[in-house]
Structures are given as C-alpha cells and as structure tokens.
Amino acid sequence: MNNILLADELNRTSPKTQAALLEVMEEHTVTIDGKKRSVPEPFMVIATQNPTEMAGTYPIPESQMDRFMIKLSVGYPDAKASEEMAARFLDGTLHEKTSSVLSGTDIIAMRKEVNSVTIHEDLRRYGVKIVEETRNTPEISCGASPRGLLSMLRFAQALAYISERDYCIPEDIAKAASYTLPHRIMLTTEAKLSKTTKEFLVQQILHRVKVS
C-alpha cells in the first residue's frame, strides 16, 4: 500500500505472482479476503526484468505487459558513468539519502494538466492508423491492444506537457509510439528466427504511416 511499487526482477517470479499485480495496476485496488481496498493516490508500478534468455526467468504474460504504459531498455552504463559509480562506491556516497522534489498532491495536479493537453482529431486518427498497422504487419502475430492506443495518446500528451505546450504535434505521437507499443506486440515465429526486433518494426510502421 504505497504510492510507488517497485517490483525488481519481475520475470524471476512465478506467473501467479506476476498476475497478482493485474488488479492493482488497472483498478488501483487490491482484494483481500473478498474485500476491496484502495491503494493511495497517486499510485504507479515500476518493474525491472532480466534478459529473457537467462535461466530462471518466466515470460511476463501479454495481459501483464499491456498494463505497463512504457518500456525502457536501460542497458549498461557508459565508461564515464561507470567511473563515477566506482568512485562513489569506494568513498561511501553511492547510496546517498534522497529527498522528495514533488508531493503526491503536486503529481495529481500535474496529471490533470496533462489530461487537458489538446490532441487534434487528425493526430488521433494518426495514432489509430499506427496501431492498426501493428495489426496488419506480416511479422507481427498480435498487434497493439486498445489499451496501447490510449497509453500512446496519454504519453503523447505528457511529452507535449514537459515541452511546455498545451497541444500535441505529430512528433509527440510518433515518439510516444516508440515507447508504448513495442512491448505490446507479439512477433511471428519467422520474425523471431530472423532476429527482427519489435522496436525495428514499430519504426518501420512510423515511416509508412503519415498524418492525414
């Protein structure tokens, strides 16, 4: 019952444990002994996962992945960041205490402002065409869900907001698609064997689909 839940190495847990997050991520409630309890607002889940080819990992179900708005690949730190990390580790400052910069009330207020960002109907159609194309691409066996479309549009609003605009532009939709759609699509066996990535296919779709 926290504002931010960090599920570390989610794909090392069993599918049953992973499924326990489905309700709270969608409804912001948990059911205990038949009673629903609301989690505090704002609420969000952040999860990490190990590479799927590592031993002892379980694939995260599609329904679970669909509830995460975006997926990021952090990768390894570069040499400069690694040197700084090593120096801070040796002098004991790697885990310095952090302090909050925003309150929960601030975040809720910012969310309301994001929700008021305008997306023109042409851009809404652009977003729909992108999602539709994920369902008509031969290398994709299962395209993005309706929830993927809504997440893409909301993330586009957030991108416009942090750029200090109260309206979206095509670049917001395209950038949002690259973060919100890849983890929601499933590749055909042939695409997997040819080492085609989901990110590559989404970029190809963005090249094909234009704003009309």
Rosetta silent file (secondary structure, phi, psi, omega in degrees, C-alpha in Angstrom):
SEQUENCE: MNNILLADELNRTSPKTQAALLEVMEEHTVTIDGKKRSVPEPFMVIATQNPTEMAGTYPIPESQMDRFMIKLSVGYPDAKASEEMAARFLDGTLHEKTSSVLSGTDIIAMRKEVNSVTIHEDLRRYGVKIVEETRNTPEISCGASPRGLLSMLRFAQALAYISERDYCIPEDIAKAASYTLPHRIMLTTEAKLSKTTKEFLVQQILHRVKVS
SCORE:     score description
SCORE:     0.000 S_00000001
   1 L     0.000   67.838 -179.689    0.000    0.000    0.000 S_00000001
   2 L  -125.653  164.076  175.920    2.468    2.580   -1.259 S_00000001
   3 L   -69.788  -38.085 -179.936    2.395    5.361   -3.835 S_00000001
   4 E  -124.585  123.641  177.805    5.211    3.755   -5.813 S_00000001
   5 E  -109.737  120.406  176.759    5.671   -0.009   -6.012 S_00000001
   6 E  -103.409  114.288  177.039    8.998   -1.257   -7.368 S_00000001
   7 E  -101.519   99.118 -175.690    8.870   -4.890   -8.498 S_00000001
   8 L   -81.243  136.551  179.408   12.509   -5.832   -9.015 S_00000001
   9 L    51.712   54.841 -174.905   13.276   -8.687  -11.428 S_00000001
  10 H   -57.172  -37.238 -176.284    9.587   -9.281  -12.103 S_00000001
  11 H   -81.161    7.065  169.203   10.214  -12.086  -14.564 S_00000001
  12 H   -92.491   -9.191  176.997   12.036  -14.117  -11.918 S_00000001
  13 L   -89.082  162.752 -178.786    8.761  -14.503  -10.041 S_00000001
  14 L   -71.020  157.679  176.722    6.177  -17.136  -10.905 S_00000001
  15 H   -55.205  -33.766  179.573    3.308  -16.325  -13.305 S_00000001
  16 H   -64.539  -41.650  178.365    0.921  -16.489  -10.331 S_00000001
  17 H   -67.204  -40.868  178.088    2.880  -13.780   -8.516 S_00000001
  18 H   -60.361  -41.380 -177.616    3.040  -11.668  -11.657 S_00000001
  19 H   -66.017  -20.050 -179.801   -0.729  -11.959  -12.087 S_00000001
  20 L   -64.941  -18.591 -179.611   -1.241  -10.563   -8.593 S_00000001
  21 H   -86.733  -10.953 -174.127   -0.388   -7.127   -9.989 S_00000001
  22 H   -59.296  -46.844 -176.481   -3.109   -7.170  -12.661 S_00000001
  23 H   -65.533  -48.993 -173.636   -5.895   -5.836  -10.449 S_00000001
  24 H   -68.966  -30.587 -179.677   -3.955   -3.081   -8.724 S_00000001
  25 H   -72.777  -29.977 -178.017   -2.372   -1.807  -11.944 S_00000001
  26 H   -92.571  -44.032 -171.687   -5.730   -1.461  -13.676 S_00000001
  27 H  -107.279   -8.265 -177.346   -8.147   -0.617  -10.860 S_00000001
  28 L    58.085   34.421  174.568   -5.824    0.751   -8.157 S_00000001
  29 E  -137.415  157.094  171.739   -7.420   -1.649   -5.682 S_00000001
  30 E  -125.241  146.302  179.449   -6.407   -4.936   -4.071 S_00000001
  31 E  -109.020  119.788 -179.548   -8.802   -7.643   -2.934 S_00000001
  32 E  -126.437  121.268 -178.140   -8.017   -9.301    0.389 S_00000001
  33 L    53.199   39.227  176.772  -10.397  -11.884    1.867 S_00000001
  34 L    80.635    0.226 -179.497  -13.070  -10.732   -0.555 S_00000001
  35 E  -109.992  131.901  177.715  -12.773   -7.079    0.437 S_00000001
  36 E   -83.564  135.387  176.763  -11.518   -4.404   -1.947 S_00000001
  37 E  -127.439  130.762 -179.184   -9.029   -1.924   -0.580 S_00000001
  38 E   -82.489  140.930  175.142   -7.933    1.156   -2.488 S_00000001
  39 L   -85.483  157.951 -178.845   -4.254    1.996   -2.755 S_00000001
  40 L   -66.620  149.738  177.066   -3.151    5.589   -2.059 S_00000001
  41 L  -106.321  142.291   -1.266   -3.138    8.086   -4.921 S_00000001
  42 L   -73.409  156.938 -179.341   -1.085    8.772   -6.887 S_00000001
  43 L  -135.578  138.411  176.684   -0.105    5.148   -7.495 S_00000001
  44 E  -152.231  154.608  176.924    2.265    3.605  -10.008 S_00000001
  45 E  -115.562  129.626  172.866    4.169    0.376  -10.570 S_00000001
  46 E  -117.406  132.742 -179.138    7.757    0.293  -11.794 S_00000001
  47 E  -134.510  148.294  172.468    9.260   -3.099  -12.634 S_00000001
  48 L  -113.357  157.293  175.116   12.589   -4.409  -13.847 S_00000001
  49 L  -141.496  152.297  176.475   13.196   -7.661  -15.690 S_00000001
  50 L   -84.302  159.033  174.857   16.186   -9.793  -16.539 S_00000001
  51 L   -53.785  135.887 -173.660   17.019  -10.736  -20.133 S_00000001
  52 L   -64.839  -19.614 -179.109   14.570  -13.463  -21.120 S_00000001
  53 L   -81.170   -6.402  179.693   17.352  -15.785  -22.241 S_00000001
  54 L   -75.137  147.883  179.520   18.713  -16.002  -18.679 S_00000001
  55 L   -67.609  147.778  176.233   17.993  -19.143  -16.672 S_00000001
  56 L    82.087   15.977  178.320   15.287  -18.972  -14.040 S_00000001
  57 L  -109.454  150.334  176.223   13.094  -16.406  -15.788 S_00000001
  58 L  -115.408  138.972  177.286    9.423  -16.693  -16.681 S_00000001
  59 L   -64.648  138.375  178.330    7.866  -14.843  -19.605 S_00000001
  60 L   -79.969  126.178 -177.609    5.630  -11.995  -18.476 S_00000001
  61 L   -57.860  150.874 -178.978    2.077  -12.619  -19.792 S_00000001
  62 H   -58.167  -38.822 -179.632    0.798  -10.308  -22.522 S_00000001
  63 H   -64.108  -30.880  177.956   -2.030   -9.100  -20.271 S_00000001
  64 H   -73.831  -47.623 -179.421    0.564   -8.068  -17.686 S_00000001
  65 H   -59.816  -35.658 -176.482    2.817   -6.288  -20.197 S_00000001
  66 L   -64.515  -19.585 -178.359   -0.196   -4.437  -21.581 S_00000001
  67 L   -87.116  -10.781  173.982   -0.715   -2.716  -18.234 S_00000001
  68 L   -87.118  125.689 -177.774    2.698   -1.040  -18.302 S_00000001
  69 L   -63.143  -48.068 -177.698    2.454    2.263  -20.158 S_00000001
  70 L  -133.808  160.242  174.153    6.054    2.290  -21.390 S_00000001
  71 L  -130.544  132.170  179.327    9.067    0.012  -21.503 S_00000001
  72 L  -120.524  142.912  172.748   12.664    1.246  -21.412 S_00000001
  73 L  -104.862  111.108 -174.060   15.880   -0.650  -22.023 S_00000001
  74 L   -75.482  -42.766 -179.170   18.465    0.803  -19.674 S_00000001
  75 L    72.577 -170.760  179.311   21.484   -1.141  -20.913 S_00000001
  76 L   -85.592  148.829  174.093   24.951   -0.847  -19.427 S_00000001
  77 L   -69.046  151.677  177.833   26.340    2.490  -18.143 S_00000001
  78 L   -75.275  176.882 -174.297   29.000    4.092  -20.309 S_00000001
  79 H   -60.452  -42.328 -178.392   32.620    4.308  -19.193 S_00000001
  80 H   -64.031  -44.002  179.218   32.268    7.770  -17.615 S_00000001
  81 H   -65.523  -36.036  178.878   29.197    6.771  -15.610 S_00000001
  82 H   -66.247  -39.530  177.935   30.931    3.561  -14.533 S_00000001
  83 H   -63.897  -42.457  179.049   33.954    5.513  -13.301 S_00000001
  84 H   -64.740  -40.865  178.737   31.711    7.849  -11.305 S_00000001
  85 H   -62.401  -43.504  179.686   29.827    4.882   -9.853 S_00000001
  86 H   -63.315  -42.585 -179.727   33.069    3.196   -8.825 S_00000001
  87 H   -63.774  -44.193 -179.786   34.378    6.389   -7.185 S_00000001
  88 H   -68.578  -32.703  176.769   31.157    6.950   -5.241 S_00000001
  89 H   -65.138  -43.741 -176.695   31.089    3.302   -4.185 S_00000001
  90 H   -71.871  -31.419  179.295   34.623    3.490   -2.802 S_00000001
  91 L   -94.832    6.510  172.250   34.099    6.759   -0.911 S_00000001
  92 L    80.924   17.324 -178.562   30.768    5.597    0.512 S_00000001
  93 L  -111.089   11.772 -177.039   28.456    8.083   -1.263 S_00000001
  94 L   -64.732  -35.441 -177.051   26.865    5.707   -3.774 S_00000001
  95 L  -112.550   52.741  177.703   23.688    5.373   -1.717 S_00000001
  96 L   -64.049  147.350  179.445   23.233    8.909   -0.500 S_00000001
  97 L   -67.704  134.136  179.269   19.859    9.691    1.036 S_00000001
  98 L  -100.775  160.544  177.916   17.483   11.300   -1.427 S_00000001
  99 L  -127.881  151.984 -177.131   14.778   13.848   -0.729 S_00000001
 100 L   -72.802  147.638  176.920   11.445   14.390   -2.478 S_00000001
 101 L  -114.021  -13.978  177.722   11.054   17.180   -5.017 S_00000001
 102 L  -138.114  147.765  173.949    7.298   16.763   -5.557 S_00000001
 103 L   -94.221  166.859  176.035    4.418   15.852   -3.297 S_00000001
 104 H   -59.624  -37.033  178.293    1.623   13.464   -4.196 S_00000001
 105 H   -63.317  -39.841  177.461   -0.688   16.461   -4.480 S_00000001
 106 H   -60.724  -44.087 -177.480    1.692   18.068   -6.990 S_00000001
 107 H   -65.620  -41.851  178.689    1.700   14.937   -9.146 S_00000001
 108 H   -62.289  -40.967  178.440   -2.085   14.658   -9.136 S_00000001
 109 H   -64.774  -40.277  179.229   -2.336   18.318  -10.175 S_00000001
 110 H   -66.150  -37.065  177.551    0.193   17.776  -12.968 S_00000001
 111 H   -61.507  -40.291  178.779   -1.758   14.753  -14.219 S_00000001
 112 H   -63.849  -38.084  178.781   -4.857   16.898  -14.534 S_00000001
 113 H   -68.320  -38.979  176.533   -2.899   19.436  -16.550 S_00000001
 114 H   -60.967  -42.442 -177.926   -1.543   16.674  -18.811 S_00000001
 115 H   -64.048  -20.207 -178.748   -5.080   15.404  -19.389 S_00000001
 116 L   -90.518   -2.715  178.035   -6.103   18.840  -20.640 S_00000001
 117 L   -66.165  132.691 -175.439   -3.449   18.895  -23.401 S_00000001
 118 E   -80.170  134.751  170.676   -5.208   19.044  -26.784 S_00000001
 119 L  -120.750  111.488 -178.405   -4.812   16.307  -29.389 S_00000001
 120 L   -60.918  150.871 -178.143   -6.322   17.355  -32.720 S_00000001
 121 H   -58.774  -30.919  176.590   -8.601   14.829  -34.420 S_00000001
 122 H   -63.619  -38.275  179.156   -6.068   14.463  -37.251 S_00000001
 123 H   -74.399  -31.868  175.229   -3.489   13.332  -34.710 S_00000001
 124 H   -63.781  -42.752  177.747   -5.987   10.988  -33.077 S_00000001
 125 H   -64.627  -37.350  176.891   -6.554    9.392  -36.479 S_00000001
 126 H   -59.257  -45.407  178.538   -2.774    9.234  -36.946 S_00000001
 127 H   -62.854  -41.972  179.186   -2.489    7.321  -33.677 S_00000001
 128 H   -63.205  -41.249 -179.542   -5.270    4.943  -34.669 S_00000001
 129 H   -64.693  -37.230  178.144   -3.588    4.262  -38.038 S_00000001
 130 H   -62.617  -47.574 -179.971   -0.302    3.440  -36.300 S_00000001
 131 H   -64.634  -41.594  178.254   -1.999    0.932  -34.012 S_00000001
 132 H   -60.361  -37.108 -178.754   -3.986   -0.534  -36.903 S_00000001
 133 H   -66.526  -31.025  176.697   -0.754   -1.019  -38.834 S_00000001
 134 H   -64.815  -23.451 -179.343    0.677   -3.140  -35.987 S_00000001
 135 L   -89.605   -8.102 -177.823   -2.262   -5.483  -36.602 S_00000001
 136 L  -119.959   12.525  178.980   -1.632   -5.674  -40.358 S_00000001
 137 L   -92.160  125.541 -174.041    2.132   -6.147  -40.422 S_00000001
 138 L   -55.630  -33.524 -177.220    3.108   -9.688  -41.568 S_00000001
 139 L   -77.610   -7.648 -177.409    5.908  -10.034  -38.995 S_00000001
 140 E  -108.280  121.450 -179.173    3.517   -9.285  -36.118 S_00000001
 141 E   -85.077  -26.337  178.619    1.224  -12.090  -34.959 S_00000001
 142 E  -143.198  116.704 -176.607   -0.660   -9.958  -32.417 S_00000001
 143 L   -81.248 -176.101 -177.850   -0.847   -6.182  -32.718 S_00000001
 144 L   -67.356  147.289 -177.800   -1.240   -3.486  -30.097 S_00000001
 145 L   -84.945  168.990  172.798   -4.368   -3.531  -27.948 S_00000001
 146 H   -56.209  -34.906  177.608   -6.908   -0.722  -27.449 S_00000001
 147 H   -64.132  -31.976  177.195   -5.150   -0.019  -24.166 S_00000001
 148 H   -63.795  -41.055  177.056   -1.976    0.507  -26.184 S_00000001
 149 H   -61.044  -46.950 -178.220   -3.678    3.221  -28.234 S_00000001
 150 H   -65.176  -39.563  177.664   -4.898    5.017  -25.122 S_00000001
 151 H   -64.202  -39.966  179.291   -1.487    4.785  -23.459 S_00000001
 152 H   -61.697  -44.579 -179.219    0.170    6.160  -26.588 S_00000001
 153 H   -67.771  -40.909  179.132   -2.140    9.181  -26.684 S_00000001
 154 H   -65.869  -40.002  179.193   -1.766    9.887  -22.970 S_00000001
 155 H   -66.858  -35.386  176.366    2.017    9.619  -23.201 S_00000001
 156 H   -62.406  -40.071  176.150    1.966   11.996  -26.180 S_00000001
 157 H   -60.830  -41.745 -179.974    0.081   14.497  -24.004 S_00000001
 158 H   -64.990  -39.137  178.186    2.755   14.132  -21.334 S_00000001
 159 H   -63.148  -41.120  177.197    5.527   14.726  -23.877 S_00000001
 160 H   -64.368  -40.530 -177.817    3.811   17.905  -25.025 S_00000001
 161 H   -61.894  -45.713 -178.986    3.340   18.992  -21.406 S_00000001
 162 H   -72.743  -14.546  173.622    7.017   18.660  -20.482 S_00000001
 163 L   -91.582    8.929  176.690    7.804   20.602  -23.654 S_00000001
 164 L    62.906   39.200  173.324    5.601   23.391  -22.234 S_00000001
 165 L  -118.764  147.183  175.832    2.918   23.035  -24.904 S_00000001
 166 L  -101.485   20.014  178.040   -0.823   22.681  -24.345 S_00000001
 167 E  -147.962  152.871  178.694   -1.243   20.841  -27.652 S_00000001
 168 L   -92.848  153.072  174.104    0.324   17.789  -29.292 S_00000001
 169 L  -120.783  164.416 -178.012    2.276   17.708  -32.546 S_00000001
 170 H   -53.177  -36.815 -179.287    2.892   14.670  -34.812 S_00000001
 171 H   -61.787  -31.256  177.474    6.344   14.149  -33.309 S_00000001
 172 H   -64.592  -43.587 -179.743    4.737   13.607  -29.881 S_00000001
 173 H   -64.327  -46.122 -178.070    2.575   10.799  -31.256 S_00000001
 174 H   -63.586  -43.780  179.975    5.496    9.152  -33.074 S_00000001
 175 H   -66.017  -40.697  178.572    7.802    9.349  -30.066 S_00000001
 176 H   -62.034  -39.086  179.807    5.070    8.030  -27.784 S_00000001
 177 H   -60.941  -38.235 -176.990    4.504    5.091  -30.152 S_00000001
 178 H   -68.906  -19.723  179.254    8.160    4.069  -29.927 S_00000001
 179 H  -100.842  -28.289 -172.012    7.875    3.779  -26.128 S_00000001
 180 H  -101.645  -15.864 -173.941    4.345    2.442  -25.666 S_00000001
 181 L  -101.113  -38.317 -173.598    3.867   -0.077  -28.493 S_00000001
 182 H   -53.234  -43.731 -176.563    6.892   -2.436  -28.858 S_00000001
 183 H   -74.692   -5.683 -178.901    6.294   -4.352  -25.617 S_00000001
 184 H   -98.675   -8.178 -177.572    2.628   -4.804  -26.519 S_00000001
 185 L  -103.947  156.438  178.531    3.089   -6.615  -29.835 S_00000001
 186 E  -118.158  136.273 -178.217    3.951  -10.266  -30.488 S_00000001
 187 E   -89.821  153.617  173.063    6.216  -11.424  -33.293 S_00000001
 188 L   -72.165  163.313  178.662    5.665  -14.350  -35.606 S_00000001
 189 H   -60.329  -39.873 -179.733    7.998  -17.335  -35.283 S_00000001
 190 H   -63.055  -40.540  179.501    9.663  -16.391  -38.555 S_00000001
 191 H   -65.622  -38.735  178.149   10.357  -12.856  -37.316 S_00000001
 192 H   -64.515  -43.176 -178.799   11.897  -14.207  -34.106 S_00000001
 193 H   -65.321  -31.071  179.617   14.112  -16.601  -36.029 S_00000001
 194 L   -86.656    5.867  177.350   15.309  -13.776  -38.274 S_00000001
 195 L    65.090   24.635  175.857   16.198  -11.701  -35.171 S_00000001
 196 L   -71.682  135.588 -179.257   13.745   -8.958  -36.123 S_00000001
 197 L   -99.308  154.510  177.920   13.070   -6.691  -33.153 S_00000001
 198 H   -64.369  -39.149 -179.868    9.777   -5.188  -32.097 S_00000001
 199 H   -61.493  -40.670  178.756   11.382   -1.758  -31.911 S_00000001
 200 H   -62.498  -43.742 -178.541   12.542   -2.032  -35.532 S_00000001
 201 H   -65.294  -38.864  177.817    9.062   -2.959  -36.735 S_00000001
 202 H   -64.629  -40.042  177.595    7.463   -0.034  -34.910 S_00000001
 203 H   -64.097  -37.553  177.092    9.986    2.325  -36.508 S_00000001
 204 H   -64.063  -39.753  177.556    9.154    0.839  -39.921 S_00000001
 205 H   -63.064  -42.134  179.956    5.466    1.446  -39.248 S_00000001
 206 H   -64.247  -30.342  176.206    6.187    5.057  -38.304 S_00000001
 207 H   -71.532  -32.560 -176.185    7.969    5.520  -41.642 S_00000001
 208 H   -82.122  -38.614 -173.583    4.970    4.147  -43.535 S_00000001
 209 L   -87.530  131.311 -178.982    2.126    5.863  -41.712 S_00000001
 210 L  -120.574  156.752  175.435    1.659    9.578  -42.299 S_00000001
 211 L   -71.523  133.639  179.129   -0.581   12.229  -40.752 S_00000001
 212 L  -123.489    0.000    0.000   -3.594   12.907  -42.932 S_00000001
